[in-house]
Amino acid sequence: MHGPSSHPRESEDHFTRFIADRITPVIKGELGVQGDPQVAVSPLHRRFVVPGVTGGA
């Protein structure tokens, strides 16, 4: 999957896989942290972009 997802659940599943496949091995392996990271996805309540700032979708 490339680019933003049009379905929120698909994005959440993709992010969860990213954490499991890419982040957790580094946290546990390279950093030596015990246990698994606790990940929670919450809906966006409000988004504020300062006038003049670019790059936000």
C-alpha positions as CSV (number, residue, x, y, z in Angstrom):
1,M,0.0,0.0,0.0
2,H,1.4,3.4,-1.0
3,G,0.0,6.8,0.0
4,P,-2.7,7.7,2.4
5,S,-5.5,5.2,2.9
6,S,-9.1,6.1,2.3
7,H,-10.3,3.7,5.0
8,P,-9.5,4.4,8.6
9,R,-9.4,0.8,9.7
10,E,-7.0,0.0,6.9
11,S,-4.7,2.8,8.1
12,E,-4.8,1.5,11.7
13,D,-4.0,-2.1,10.6
14,H,-1.1,-0.8,8.5
15,F,0.3,1.2,11.4
16,T,-0.1,-1.8,13.7
17,R,1.9,-3.9,11.3
18,F,4.5,-1.2,11.0
19,I,4.9,-1.1,14.8
20,A,5.1,-4.9,15.0
21,D,7.5,-5.4,12.0
22,R,9.7,-2.4,12.2
23,I,9.6,-0.6,15.6
24,T,9.2,-3.5,18.1
25,P,12.4,-5.3,16.9
26,V,14.5,-2.2,17.3
27,I,13.0,-1.4,20.8
28,K,13.5,-5.0,22.0
29,G,16.7,-5.8,20.1
30,E,18.9,-2.7,19.7
31,L,17.6,-0.8,22.7
32,G,17.1,-3.9,25.0
33,V,13.7,-2.8,26.3
34,Q,11.8,-5.6,28.0
35,G,8.2,-6.2,27.0
36,D,6.2,-5.0,24.1
37,P,5.2,-1.4,23.3
38,Q,1.6,-0.6,24.1
39,V,0.1,1.1,21.0
40,A,-3.3,2.8,21.0
41,V,-4.9,4.5,18.0
42,S,-7.4,7.3,18.8
43,P,-9.5,9.4,16.4
44,L,-8.2,12.9,15.7
45,H,-10.2,15.5,17.7
46,R,-8.8,18.7,16.3
47,R,-6.0,19.6,14.0
48,F,-4.4,23.0,14.0
49,V,-1.9,24.2,11.3
50,V,-0.3,27.5,11.8
51,P,-0.9,29.9,8.9
52,G,2.1,29.9,6.6
53,V,3.2,26.3,7.5
54,T,3.2,24.0,4.5
55,G,3.5,20.2,4.1
56,G,0.5,19.2,6.1
57,A,-2.2,17.1,4.4
